[in-house]
Each structure stands twice: as structure tokens, then as C-alpha cells.
Amino acid sequence: MSEKPHNADRTCWNCPAAKFKGNVDFRGCGQSRRIVPKGEDKQLMIECRRRPELGHFEPSITFEQCPEWIMGEHGYMLEDMRVMILGMDGYLGWTLALKLANQGFQVSGIDNYTRRDCVMEKGSHTLVPIPNMTRRLEAATEELGVTLNFRRMDLGNRKKLREFIEEVKPESIVHYAEIPCAPYSMVDAEHAIEVQRNNVLATLGLLHIMRDVVPMTSLLKLGTMGEYGSPLTGRPLFEGLFPNDAVLQWDDREWSMGGEMTPRDPASFYHVSKVQDTYNIYEACKYWWLRSYDIMQGIIYGVHTDEVATHPDLRTRLDYDEWFGTVVNRFVSQAIEGIPLTVYGEGEQIRGMIALEDAMECMVRLITSPPEPGQYDVVNQVSGLHKIKDVADTVARVGNEKFDLDVKIQRLENPRVEAEQHPMEVVSRKLPQEHGFEPNVPMDKEVERMFELLTQDHIKQRIKEKKHVIMPKTRWSGEKKESGVLEVYQPGEKEKGEYEGKLDTE
Ligand SMILES: NC(=O)c1ccc[n+]([C@@H]2O[C@H](COP(=O)([O-])OP(=O)(O)OC[C@H]3O[C@@H](n4cnc5c(N)ncnc54)[C@H](O)[C@@H]3O)[C@@H](O)[C@H]2O)c1
């Protein structure tokens, strides 16, 4: 292919090795649309932390021209780039750590094991067994020949976090370290408060540390598509900010909405914590010229990347309980246990989703294509839109055709407060157009890989052991009651319905 890598034309302006000197007019970058004035007294000069011999120069060397940026699997990568993963013991954090380390990144990370504790508190366990972190780190060295620099620590412990960041000086920080999952945040007041305390306050502390210690480092912060909800107006879910040409017409007046934050309509107290993060990060970029991708990630499904599949001790966790299990992962587990797949309400809800392997590729591409100083950029990370009842059909079809199961589907009273039929138009242009991402893993392929792993005897046994955590009992109303069954049906029995949602990638 003669096409240039996605980040070839990025320059020192994006590079974390650049030290800005002299008269930098930061109002001309990032969120402002003002052009940086040219002319001698306004000249932008930098020094390079990696190439001090260059002295002072204009930040115009492209990644393609710079010898520090070498060709990697997904475009140019800063040689030995230091990436810190917050939440490294989690479903995504562990998977990304192995992927990055395997590609030559210097990976460090922290975790306080809160996910393990929360799942245990609820009487569940990860379906795919995972060893403790000491063994995980050993296995990474034995099987992949990589060393991960891990510290057990709470993100909210600012003193320890600051020391670690000062020591490592990460060039990119990936922030996964939050308590995810809507139902867990809806259990009761204690859970709602803990989720918001943990997520919002620790992130606010992190932003202050970044300002003081590593302001050039990009922050890849995980938000969720659930921040937008599913607006009944049918308004497209732009990438966090209205596009430059967006115009509001009202009461005989008209004005530009370009660059303004789009409305959020979070779907649980967990999602509210993500919206609060969004505003805090947006402000930090504005006040201190930090740079961040706020990634509105769709629901992740799956078990596979090349690295986690190398050895049983390198596998990442997979949860199927009502609080932490995400929909596709839950459905596959239910299919194996012979429980009809639990579709809530009509099942017409449409959600953005993406396979684990594809999500990891997106992260590598974003890490290696940092935003500019002051830039707060939102990226919608989804590879497809799926109706929940269609997801159930896909899982049932793969289970029945390829694994000789007899999978049925059940509609349950919806424990959530949500529209069961709604318009859904998601704009996701940045990953494909600016960062060169093309999804590689269709849902049925990943679902098949999940069945292959989860039908192994020792894993089937683990589903059976904790079968009682599958049916939903946590209701948004506050009532504690198992959802009643509305209907049980065979896969393929339901009409498709005319409305499919729209994913706009062009
Ligand atoms: N998995 C999905 O489908 C999905 C979808 C959208 C967004 N996200 C977001 O992506 C991120 C990662 O998701 P995941 O599925 O890997 O979740 P996870 O719970 O498996 O991983 C998060 C990790 O962070 C750790 N952690 C939490 N709070 C911490 C703290 N205060 N200090 C240190 N460590 C802490 C946990 O122990 C856990 O290991 C989360 O922020 C989540 O909200 C996930």
C-alpha cells in the first residue's frame, strides 16, 4: 500500500518529547480557533527532550521525518514510548498492557484491585480464571519476554501517584481506573456514592498531578457511549462537540454551536460519573493546556487478542454477573449454561459496540497520534450498532449452529429506566478518517471465539458455580426484585423491524 500511515504528518506540536520555549501563544491552539500569529516576536520555538543536540527550533518536524518515530504495527510509534496504564489489572487494562509491551512500548501501570473486590463482594467471580498480579507479571516475562512496571496503588492516593509519575515520566497515560458498570452504581446509596467518589475525585486529582509533572503527556481517558444516552430527538451523537458548521435556529435567530459540548443524557449514576469527568478534563485542557482524548467507548465484547491467547495465565478477566457483565459476554455465558438469553423489555434498544481486539487497536492508534497542547478531543469508539434482540439472535445462532446447543431467548421486565425504542445515529469519523482504523472483527467471529474458550470444561464449571448471579435483581427504581419473564422465544422468530440505527463513519 502506498498510503501514508495515519500519523505521518503529525509534528513536534503533537509530540510529548517537545519542550515549548519562548513566546508560545497557547490561545492559538487546542480549543480556540484563533490562528497562532506568525512573525518574529511570536515565533514558536521548542527543544526536544530526546534530541537535545537540535537546540531551539520550530516545531515542524513530522513523525515521518523524525528518527525517534519509527514504523510500528499501526503507524509510526515513538521509540520506547513510555505509556502508563491506570487500571492495569482490569479487562481492558491488562489486555492493552500486553499488546503495547509486545509492540515495544515501555509499559507501566497501577491498580488497587477494586474490580476484584467488587465482584467478590457481589458473590461472583471472573468466568475466565486469572492469576494474581505477581503471577501475571511473571507470565508476561516468560511467555512474551516483556517487563511491565506495575505498582499496587489507589489512583486517589495523590502522593504515591505523583511519585510514580515523576519517576516514570510517562509520555502517554491511559486512564481505565474507574469502577465501571451501570447496575453496580444503581444498587443503593453506598454503591452510587462509592462509584462517583472513586471515579470523579481520583480523576480530578490526576489532572492536577499531570499539570504539575507531565503537562506534555496525552491523557487517553475512557468515557462511554452511555454518556450520550439515546436522545429521543434523534439528534446525531456527534463526537462530543458540535461540528464547526453546526447552527442553531430558534426564535428568528441563528447562531453557531460549533465546538460547543453536545448535550449529555447519562443512563445511570455510573454514566453520570463519566459526564462529570468529561467536564473536568475539558476544563483542565482549557486552563492548563493539557491534551486529552476523551474516548466514548461502545460496549466491549470478547476474549481475544494474540497476546492474551498466548497462555492461560495471560488471559484477561470476563464477567457475566448482573452488575459487571456486559451484554454480549453475558449472553454467551447464559447460552452455555442453558439459560435463555436475557433481553430487557422490547430488546429494540440500540447500542454501539466493539470487539476487544479492535478496541485495543484503536487505543494504539490514539496513543501514537497525540492531540495538540490544549486540545480536548472526543472520539466515539464503536465498530457497529446493534439491537439487543439481534445480539441475542447472533449469539444463539452461533451457539446452535457451531456448538450444537439449544439456545432460547427470554424477554424480561426491564430493570432499567430507558427508552426501549429510540432513534440512534452515531457519528464515528475520527478513528477511521484521522487515525486509519478499520474494524477487523465482526461480532459473530468474536462470539465464536468466546464459545470456543468458554465451553472448556473448567470454565463451564465456573458458570455453574455462580449461576445465581445471572438474573437481574437490581432495578433503577430501587426495588430489589428479580425481573419477571415476559416471553420465551426461539432465535430468528422475531421480525427484524425497519429501524436499524445509523453509524456515520464518512
Ligand atoms: N468494558 C466495557 O465494555 C467498557 C465500555 C465503555 C467504557 N468502559 C470504561 O473503560 C474502563 C475500563 O473498563 P474495564 O471493562 O476494563 O473495567 P475493569 O473494572 O475491568 O478495569 C478497571 C480497573 O481499574 C481498577 N481501578 C478502579 N478504580 C481504581 C482506583 N481508584 N485506583 C486504582 N485502580 C482502580 C480496577 O481494579 C480495575 O482493575 C472503565 O473506565 C470503563 O468505565 C468500559
Ligand as a Chemical Component Dictionary entry (heavy atoms), coordinates in Angstrom:
data_LIG
# 
_chem_comp.id                   LIG 
_chem_comp.type                 NON-POLYMER 
_chem_comp.pdbx_formal_charge   0 
_chem_comp.three_letter_code    LIG 
# 
loop_
_chem_comp_atom.comp_id 
_chem_comp_atom.atom_id 
_chem_comp_atom.alt_atom_id 
_chem_comp_atom.type_symbol 
_chem_comp_atom.charge 
_chem_comp_atom.model_Cartn_x 
_chem_comp_atom.model_Cartn_y 
_chem_comp_atom.model_Cartn_z 
_chem_comp_atom.pdbx_ordinal 
LIG N1  N1  N 0  -15.735 -2.832 29.192 1  
LIG C1  C1  C 0  -16.585 -2.078 28.540 2  
LIG O1  O1  O 0  -17.478 -2.553 27.846 3  
LIG C2  C2  C 0  -16.459 -0.577 28.642 4  
LIG C3  C3  C 0  -17.261 0.218  27.802 5  
LIG C4  C4  C 0  -17.155 1.596  27.879 6  
LIG C5  C5  C 0  -16.262 2.166  28.771 7  
LIG N2  N2  N 1  -15.507 1.376  29.596 8  
LIG C6  C6  C 0  -14.580 2.034  30.518 9  
LIG O2  O2  O 0  -13.275 1.534  30.291 10 
LIG C7  C7  C 0  -12.558 1.464  31.517 11 
LIG C8  C8  C 0  -12.011 0.064  31.713 12 
LIG O3  O3  O 0  -13.087 -0.846 31.684 13 
LIG P1  P1  P 0  -12.895 -2.370 32.068 14 
LIG O4  O4  O 0  -14.027 -3.097 31.463 15 
LIG O5  O5  O -1 -11.513 -2.775 31.784 16 
LIG O6  O6  O 0  -13.138 -2.310 33.645 17 
LIG P2  P2  P 0  -12.349 -3.054 34.820 18 
LIG O7  O7  O 0  -13.106 -2.838 36.060 19 
LIG O8  O8  O 0  -12.061 -4.453 34.434 20 
LIG O9  O9  O 0  -10.965 -2.264 34.861 21 
LIG C9  C9  C 0  -10.762 -1.108 35.634 22 
LIG C10 C10 C 0  -9.558  -1.365 36.539 23 
LIG O10 O10 O 0  -9.301  -0.179 37.276 24 
LIG C11 C11 C 0  -9.070  -0.507 38.619 25 
LIG N3  N3  N 0  -9.459  0.644  39.436 26 
LIG C12 C12 C 0  -10.688 1.191  39.629 27 
LIG N4  N4  N 0  -10.618 2.227  40.458 28 
LIG C13 C13 C 0  -9.318  2.363  40.808 29 
LIG C14 C14 C 0  -8.618  3.252  41.647 30 
LIG N5  N5  N 0  -9.241  4.219  42.329 31 
LIG N6  N6  N 0  -7.274  3.103  41.783 32 
LIG C15 C15 C 0  -6.617  2.124  41.108 33 
LIG N7  N7  N 0  -7.235  1.247  40.295 34 
LIG C16 C16 C 0  -8.572  1.367  40.154 35 
LIG C17 C17 C 0  -9.916  -1.743 38.884 36 
LIG O11 O11 O 0  -9.436  -2.510 39.967 37 
LIG C18 C18 C 0  -9.827  -2.472 37.555 38 
LIG O12 O12 O 0  -8.799  -3.417 37.547 39 
LIG C19 C19 C 0  -13.519 1.898  32.609 40 
LIG O13 O13 O 0  -13.291 3.252  32.911 41 
LIG C20 C20 C 0  -14.871 1.733  31.967 42 
LIG O14 O14 O 0  -15.794 2.620  32.507 43 
LIG C21 C21 C 0  -15.585 0.019  29.536 44 
# 
loop_
_chem_comp_bond.comp_id 
_chem_comp_bond.atom_id_1 
_chem_comp_bond.atom_id_2 
_chem_comp_bond.value_order 
_chem_comp_bond.pdbx_ordinal 
LIG N1  C1  SING 1  
LIG C1  O1  DOUB 2  
LIG C1  C2  SING 3  
LIG C2  C3  SING 4  
LIG C2  C21 DOUB 5  
LIG C3  C4  DOUB 6  
LIG C4  C5  SING 7  
LIG C5  N2  DOUB 8  
LIG N2  C6  SING 9  
LIG N2  C21 SING 10 
LIG C6  O2  SING 11 
LIG C6  C20 SING 12 
LIG O2  C7  SING 13 
LIG C7  C8  SING 14 
LIG C7  C19 SING 15 
LIG C8  O3  SING 16 
LIG O3  P1  SING 17 
LIG P1  O4  DOUB 18 
LIG P1  O5  SING 19 
LIG P1  O6  SING 20 
LIG O6  P2  SING 21 
LIG P2  O7  DOUB 22 
LIG P2  O8  SING 23 
LIG P2  O9  SING 24 
LIG O9  C9  SING 25 
LIG C9  C10 SING 26 
LIG C10 O10 SING 27 
LIG C10 C18 SING 28 
LIG O10 C11 SING 29 
LIG C11 N3  SING 30 
LIG C11 C17 SING 31 
LIG N3  C12 SING 32 
LIG N3  C16 SING 33 
LIG C12 N4  DOUB 34 
LIG N4  C13 SING 35 
LIG C13 C14 SING 36 
LIG C13 C16 DOUB 37 
LIG C14 N5  SING 38 
LIG C14 N6  DOUB 39 
LIG N6  C15 SING 40 
LIG C15 N7  DOUB 41 
LIG N7  C16 SING 42 
LIG C17 O11 SING 43 
LIG C17 C18 SING 44 
LIG C18 O12 SING 45 
LIG C19 O13 SING 46 
LIG C19 C20 SING 47 
LIG C20 O14 SING 48 
# 
